Amino acid sequence: MNYDLIIARYGEIGLKSPKIRSRFERKLVKNIKATFDCDVERNQGRIYIFPSDFDEGIEKLNRVFGVVSYSPATSTLCAYEEIDETLGSYVEDLISEGILDENTKFAIKCRRVGTHDFTSQEMAAHCGGVVRDKILAPVDLTNPDLTIFVEIRDEKAFIFHEKVKGPGGLPLGTQGKVVVLLSSGIDSPVAAYLMMKRGCEIVALHCNNDPFSGPKVTENFNALVDQLNIYAKGTPIKKRVIDYGEYLQVAKEKAPEKMTCVLCKSGMYRIAEKLANKIGADAIVDGSSVGQVASQTLSNILATRYGVEMPILSPLIGLDKEEITAIAKDIGTFEISKIDDGGCSAVPRYPETRADLERVMKAREDMNQDAEVQKAFENIRKLE
């Protein structure tokens, strides 16, 4: 097909006030330009993209949050003779590529913005005649096999037949900054992706549990961030890591063994809150799903989050493992997450599933007096 642009559409951005909508549109354009080389124009709720490499643009636009759908299109001037010539060539391309033949039921849908000397119905009927002049395919306005769209905006006309579904959501970087507790597992990368889809800038915090876990955990963390970053052009993910093994060692020494996971998660939230306050983030994000593992029973969720004043968001809270895994496969993180990294040897054989809040708070107070715990909390460093 002889396309010369891509028309991108957004959804809920259009519900914002004019001032906010304009700001979100500008950010969306910036993110598109950061994803692939192109020129971009904005006009009345549409984003017109002119990529240097058309195939690259079609492939990568599906990674830009805020784009609800997009269409490879051919443009022309809004005049009968210009539309006739361009649509006629477009139909010939459809025929040559086997998309349209004499048995294909087709329809023309026309949409106009602006003032013209014809109605949308009149232009649709005229364009249907152009198609029929090229091939005697049957017209079916109710259940067509192929719909050709003619979108007219002031002096321009755009012709296309595909609407490719985009990722939707809001433009990345429009909704503030969050700290994501990102492990090497399946769940937390999906949680990060879903918050990115809602427009949040991501700072990924990784807790290095050495000597209770091996170097493969950190390697997988880095690989997961690299994969998520293909969706983060324009607002790349920043990485932070903390050496957390010393904290875990104190937890195992000063508290009942079965409380290790509860105290581990509790400490992670406190460290994430400390980092969030330092960098101006507005919330903490994790991959919790109710009842999935020992630290995610309702009792343990209460105990591990108690005392943290910042909002803790869990976008996966009501999803089951199959639903989470399906998203992970779709975004390309599953194959990385399933690599055997040796796990965490600090996990007790019989972990606590119904933590008593008072006992957890007492164990935390005892641990806070340990110099190694204080050292761990201060040792958050950047990863380039």
N, C-alpha and C positions, 0 to 999 in steps of 0.2 A: 504493500500500500504506500502511496505517495503522501505521507503525513508531513506536516511542517510545524506542528506544535502539539502540546499536551494540555488539555483543559483539566485543571484540578478543582475539586469542590470541597468545601468544608461544611460541617453541620452545626453544632451548637455555638460555634463562634458567631454565627449570624444572629443569635439570640441576645448577644451582648449589646450594651449601649454603643452608640457610634464611636465614642472616644476609645472604649476598651476594644471594640471590634477592630478598629484601625491599628491599635497597638499589637493585637494578636496576629492580625494579617501580616504586619511588618516582620514579626518574629517568625511566622511560618515561612515567609519568603526567604529570610536569612537562613533558616534551617535547610530549605530546599537547595539554595545556592551552595551551602556547605556540603551537601550530600553528593552533588554531581555538578559539572560545569554547565552552566545554562544562563540565559537571560530570562527575566521574569517580569510580567506586567500584572497589575491588579486592576480590576474593573468590575464594579457593581456585583460583588459577591463571587466573582470568578477569579481564578489564578491562571494566567496564561504562561506556559513554560515553553521556552525555545531552547532545547538541549543541544549541546555541541555533538554529542553522540546519542542518537535517538534510542537505540537499544538499551544503553546504559540508563537513560532517564526512565524508560518504562520499567526496568528491573528495580531500580533503587528508590523510585518514588513510593513504593509500598513500604518503605522503612521510615517514612516521615510522618510523625504523629501530627494529627490535625487534619490530614487529608482523608476525607470520607470515601471519595471515589475519584477516578480520573479516566480520561478518554483520549487516546491518540486521535488527532483530528486534522482535517484539511480546511484551510481558511480561504475566503474569497470576498469580494465586495458584494454588498447587498443590492444587486441589480439582477433582473430576470436573466439577462443574457450571460452574466458572470456565473450565476448560480447554475444555469443550464449546462454551461461548459464544464464547470468544476464537478458538479454532481454526475454528469455523464461520464467523465473520466473515472470518478470514484466507483461508479457502478461497474465499469469495465474491469477495474482492478478486482472487485468482489467476484466477478464472473471468472476471471483468469485464475484466481486463487481457490476456486471451488466453493466459495461461501454462498454464492447466489446462482441458482439455475432455474430452469422452467418449472420445477416442482416446488420451489421455495415460496412459501406464503410470506408476504412481506407487508410492512406498514411504514408509513412516514409519520413521524411526530415532529411538529414544528412548534418552537417557542420563540416569542419575540420580546425584546425589551427596547423601548423607544417608540418613535412615531413613524408609521409607514403607511403607504397608500394601499395596503392589502391586510387582510386578517390572517391569523395563524392558520385557520382552516383553508383559506384560499391558497396560501403558499404550500401547504401540505398536499392539497389536491394537484397543484401545478407540478410539484416535485414527483408525485406519484406518476404523472404522465411522462416525465423525463425517464423514470425507471422503465416504464412499459415500452417506451420507444427503443430501449436497449435490449429488453428481454421480456417475453410475454409470461412473466411470473404472476401467479394469482395474488390479489390483494386480500388481506385478512386483518381487519383492524381490531378484532377481538382476541385472537390467539395466533399471532404471527410467529413464524420461525425466525424471522430476521426483522429487526426494527432499525431503520435509518433515521437518525436524528438530524434535524436542521435547526440550529440555534442561531437566531438573528439578534444582534445587539447593535443598535444604531446603524452605522454604515457597514458593519462587518457581518459576514455569515460564516458559520462553522458547521462542518459536516462530519459525522462520526457514526459508528454503529456498535461500539463497545463501551461498556461502563465497568471498569475494573475496580473492585472493592479495595479501598485503602485501609490503613490500620485504625483510622478514626481518632477519637480522643481530642486532646488539646495540644497546641504547639509546645514542644519541650522548652522549658525555661520560663514559662509564663506563670507558674504556680508556686514559686519559692523553692527552697532547698530542703532536702531531707537527708538524714543519715540512715543508710540501710545496713543492717547487720547481715553481711554477705558471707556465707560459708561456701563450701565446695559441693553442697548437696543440690537436690532438685528444686526445692521449694523457694529458697530466698532469691535466686536469680529471677524466678517468675514474678515474685513480689516486686522486685526492683523494676522489671519490665512494665508491670501494670501501673506503678507510680509514675514511670516515665510517660506512659500513655496518658496519664492525667496531667501532664505538663510539668512535673516536678524535676528539678535538677538533682542529680544523685551524687552523694558522697558515699562510697562503699567502704565500710569498716570491717576489717578481717581480724579475727582473734586467732593468733598463732599459738596453738596449744602444746608446742614442743616442750617437754619430751613425751607428752601423751599422744601426740600425732606426728607423722613424718613430714618431710619436705614436699611430698606430692600434694598435700592439702593446699599449701600456698601456691604451688604451680597451677593447680586446677582453678583456684581463685583468680589468678591472673588471666588464665585462659577464658574464664567466664566473663570477666570484665571486658576483655578484648571482643568477645562475641556480642555482648550487650552494647558496646560502643558503636557497632554498625547502625544502631538505631538512635545514636546520640550525637550525630553530626550537628555542629553548631553549639552544643552544650555538652561536651564530653564528660564522662564520669571521672571523678577524682577518687584516688585510692588512699586509704589510711590503714595501717596495720599496728597491732599492739601485741607484744610478747605476753601471752596470757598463761603460760605454763606455771609460773610462780604463784599466781593467784589460785589456780586449780590445786596446786600442791598444798597450799595452806588450807583450802577448803577440805581436802581429804584428811588433813591432820587434825583439824579443830572442830569438825562437825561429824555427825553420824554419816557413814558411807552412803546410805541410800539418799541423802540430801544433796549429793554432789551435783547432779544435773540442775536442781532447783537453784542452788547457790551459783552455779556457773552462769545460768541464764540471767539471774538477778544482777550479777556483776557486769555482764555484757550491757544490760540496759543502762546501768549507772555510768559506765564508760562512754556509751553512745551519747548519753545526755551531756556529759562533760564536754565531749567533742562538739556536739551540736551547739551548745552555748558559746563555745570558743569561735566557731566559724559562722555563726549567725543562721543556723538551720532552724526550721520551725517544728520539726517532728522527727520521730524515730520510726523506722519501718522494719518489720521482720516477716518471716515466712510462716508464722504460726497458723495452724489449722486445728480447730477444736478436736481434741482427743486423738490426734495422729501419733504423737509420741508422749512419753511420760511427762515432759515439762509443759505439755499443752493441754492438760486437763483443766477444767475451769478453776479448780482449787489452786493448781499450780500457776496458772496465768495470773490470778490475783496475787499470790505470794511473790512471784518473781517481779511483778511490776510495781509493787507497793513502795511508796516513797519517791517514785520518779514523777516529777512534776510536769514534764513535757509530754505532749500527746504521743502515744505509741500506736501506730497504724498497722493493721494486719490485713492486707487486701485479700489474702487467701482464706480468711477465717472460716468461711462456710463451704469451701470446696473440698472434695475428696481427692485422694491421691490420683485417681484416674484422670480427673479433670485437670489437675495441676500438671501431670505428666503430658497430657495432650498439648497444653500451651507450651511446655518446655520443648517438646519436639518441634512445634511449629516455629518457634523463635530461634532454634538451633543451639540451645543450652543443654538439652538432655544428654546428647552423646558425650559431652564433657563431664557432666555431673555423675554419669554412671561409671566413669573410670575409677577403678579401685584405688583409693588413696590410703588404705590401711585403717581408716576410722579413728576413733578416739578411745584410748585404753583407759581413760579415767571414768568411763561410764560404769556404774555399779551393776552387779548382776541383778539386783532387785531394786530399781530406782523408785523413789517416792512418787506416788500418784495422787495423794491427797494431803498436800503439805499443810501443816498447821502454821498459820501466819505468825503467831507469837514465837514459836520455836525458830522459824526462819529469821525473824528479826533479831533474836538473841544470838544466833549463829553469825549473822552479819556483823553485829556489834563486836563479837569476839574477834572476828577476822579483821575488822577495821583497825584494831590495835597492832596488827602485825606490820612491820616495816616493809616486808616483801609485797604486801597488798598495796600499800601506798606507792611503792616504787612502780608496780605494774600500772597503776592508774595514771601515772605521770608519763608513761613511756609510749605515747601515741605518736607514730612517725609517718611521714609521707612515703608513698611508693610512687616513683616516677613511671 
